[in-house]
Amino acid sequence: MKKKNIIAIAIAALVIVVLVIFADRIIERKEPTYIQGTVECKTYKASSKIAGRIDSLLVEEGQHVVKGQLLYTISTPELNAKLIQAEAVRSAAEAMNKKADKGARKPQLEAAKSMWQKADAGLTLAQKTYDRAKALYDKGVVPRQKLDEAQANLDAMRATAEAARAQYDLAVDGATSEEKDATAAQVRQAQGAVDEVESYLSDAMVVSPVTGEISTVISEAGELVGTGYPVVTVLDMSDIWVVFNVKETLMPRITMGKRFSGFVPALDRDVEFVVTFISVEADFATWNATRTQGGFDVRTFAVKAKPVTAVEYMRPGMSVIVDWDSIE
């Protein structure tokens, strides 16, 4: 009887030891640390710097587009009218500039030359009249008054001839250099106005800034859109990365250029990634301490990683699961 009790006690002790060892292993067993990231890509919002009504929308959601492909156009009747006005002002400025460079017209030159020749002939006659009056005055034939009259007439004709010559020279030379500079400046100003309007008109035709896929089309043909309104969103599927929010307690495992493997459930395959960005400051997401004593709040940092090689069919929004303990 005593022997049976001893055996029972031994078996019970053995069971207790096994249970303690098993419980200890369960307690000490560490659960794997998994983090989940989301696939993102570079996004472009196609918009125009002018406001207007969408005249034609040439793409739809999900469509593949190439860089420079026309996405939509905006109707711009106001700008067309402004272009006509600007071109008219430019034409007028160019005409004034040509006139200043060319100088007077041929009939004007001939008329100015005739006036100069006429005044010069009158000066010659006045000089002869004065010479005769001077000779007769020296001989005492005519009084002093006649000589003074001849002198006054000679002075008047000389001034008239000089004025006529100056008018002729001015007609030959054309506008002054200052006037030519002013008219040339007016041409440049008018050309600038034309270029500005043409620049706005060119922005009425919105093209894709990159080769990619149309994600969203916010407005439709006939709708009025404002300046800078993002009508079409284009995703650059060639520039894809994954964003992870990593607890600061896990950060020692990650460095720039670190490579690791992640599982993509949507593709049912593992993909190798390389770290390309680590946030310089913590994010707003915080894990609160579960214990009031001996615990601390844990902040997170954004980490971006790109596929080492291009991954077919990987799209924005897909999840990527990483076993953080496997990162060496």
Secondary structure, 3 states (H helix, E strand, C coil): CHHHHHHHHHHHHHHHHHHHHHHHHHHHCCCCCEEEEEEEEEEEEECCCCCEEEEEECCCCCCEECCCCEEEEEECHHHHHHHHHHHHHHHHHHHHHHHHHHCCCHHHHHHHHHHHHHHHHHHHHHHHHHHHHHHHHHCCCCCHHHHHHHHHHHHHHHHHHHHHHHHHHHHHHCCCHHHHHHHHHHHHHHHHHHHHHHHHHHCCEEECCCCEEEEEECCCCCCEECCCCCCEEEEEEEEEEEEEEEEHHHHHHCCCCCEEEEEECCCCEEEEEEEEEECCCCCCCEECCCCCCCCCCEEEEEEEEEECCCCCCCCCCCEEEEEHHHCC
